Amino acid sequence: MAAGRFEIFVGKEILKFNAAHFIAYPGFRERLHGHNYQVAVRIEGDLGRDGYVVDFGLVKRVTRELCDRLDERVLLPEHSDCLEIRRNGEQIEVRYEDGSWFSFPVGDVLLLPIVHSSAEELAHYVASELACGLEAAGARPWRRLEVSVAEAPGQAATWIEAGAAPE
C-alpha cells in the first residue's frame, strides 16, 4: 500500500442539538440565547484488519447519544469563574456577579464540567465524552480525534486531541 494515512469523517445532519446558553466572565454576561448546534467528528488512525479505522456506525451512535443528552437543555458551566450555581429544590438558580439571576427547572438544565459555555469548550467537552464512549464501546486506539461544534453555519470551534495509536 502507498505511503499515507487514514482518517474518517462523520458530519451527518443527525449529529445536532438545540440548546440555550450564555457566555459569562468577570465584567461581561451575554443575554440568554440558543443555537442549533451541529457536531462533526474526524478520526485518524491505523486501518484495522476489518478495513476500518473506526466503524462509522459506532461513531454515529456514540455521537448521537451525546447530542441527545445536550438537546433542549440550558447548558451551564459548573466551573464558572463568575456564576454562582446552586440547586434550590427542583430549581437551578444562577447568579451573576452584578446580582442578576436566573431560575430554571432542574430537568431543563445540564451542568457541564467547563468554565464557559463557548463553542470551544463545548467542542472539548464533546470530544472528551466521545473518546470515553468510543473506548467503552471497544473502538481500537486512534492517532487523532477532532471534534467540531458549530453554533451556526460557517461558525464552528474545533478541539483536536492526540490518541493512543502508535505513530
N, C-alpha and C positions, 0 to 999 in steps of 0.2 A: 504494500500500500504506500502511496506517495506521502511525503512529509506533510504534516498539517495537524490540525486539531479538530475535535468535535465539540459542538455545543448545540443545545436545543433552546428553542424559544417558544413560550406559550403566552399569548396575548389575546385570549378569547373574550368575546363580549360578555360571557357569563361570569368573568372574574371581576366583579364590581361590587361596590357597596355604597349606600347613601347614608350620610351621617352629618350631624351638626357638630360644630366646634367653634372655638375662638382662640386666637393666639393671645397670650398674656405674658409679659415680662415686666420687671420693675419699671414703672413710669408709663406703661402702654398696655391697653387692652382693646382688642377688636370687638366689634359687635358680634353677638351670636349669629352664625350663619351656617349654611350647609353646602355640601358638594356632592356630586355624583362621581365618586372615585372609581378609577379603573386601575387594575393591577396587571402587571406583566412580569414574567419570570424568564430569565436566561440562565442556563446551567452549562458550564463547560466541564468536561471530564473525559475519562477514557471510555472507549467503546467496549462494552461487555461482550461475552460470548453469545449473548442473545441478540446482538446487533443494536442495543440501546445504550445511550449514556444514562438516562433515567427515563422510565416509561412515561410518555405524555399523559396517559390516563391517570397515573398516580399523581403527577404534578397538578393536573387539573382538579382532581378530587381534593387533595390536601389544601390547595389554594382556595378552592370554592368554600370549603369548610371554614377557613379563616375569614373570608369575606362575609359569610353568613353570620359569624359572631360579631362582626363590626357593623352589620347592616341595621339601619334605622335606629341608631343609638346616638346619644350625645357623648362624644369622646372627650374624656377629661384626663389631664396629665397628673397622675398621683404624686409625682416628684417635682411639682411646680415650685419655682423659687419665689412666687408672689401670690399664689392662691391658697386659701385655707379651705380644704375639702373635708367635710365630715358627714357622717350618717346621722340623721335625726329621725328615728322611727322608720317609716317607709319612704323617706325623702333623702336625697343627697343635696346638701347645702354647700354652695360655693361662694366664698367671699374674696373679693379682690382688695388690694391694699387701699383703694380710695373709699372703701365702705360699700360699694355696690355689691349686690349678691343675687344669686340665682337659687332656685329650689326646683329639683327635678324628681319625679318618681324613680325609685331605685331601679325598677325594671327598664327604664329608658336610658340608663347610663352605663357606660363601660369605662371603668377606671383602668388606665394603661400605665405601665411602668416606664414612663417617659417624663421629660421636663416640660416640653411644649407639644402641642398637637399639630405641629407643622407637617407638611408632606414629607420632609426629610426624615423626621423622627418616626413618622408612620411607616415609611419605607424600611427603616432599620428594624422596627418592631415586627413588621410582617415578615421580613427576611429571617429574623431570629426564630419566629414561630414556625415558619415554613421549614427551616432547616431541622428543627426538632421533630416536626411532623413527618418529614421525609425519612429521617433516620429511624424513627419509631416504626415506620411502615416497611423498613428493610431496604430502602434505596441504597445503592452502592455509593461509596465515597465519590465526591466530585472535586474538581480543581478550583472552581469559582462559581459563586452564586450571586446573581444580580437581580434585584427586585426594584421595579419602578412603581411608584404610586402617583397617578395623575389626578389632579383635582379639577382639571378642565382640559379639553382638547388642546394639545400643544403646550401643556404646562405640567411638568412632572418632576419628581425628585427620585433619585436612584441611590440605593445602598449596594455596594459591591463588597463581597466577603470571600476571602480565600477559604477553600475547603480542605479536606484531609487527603485528597487523592495525591499520589506521588507526582512530582514534576517530571 
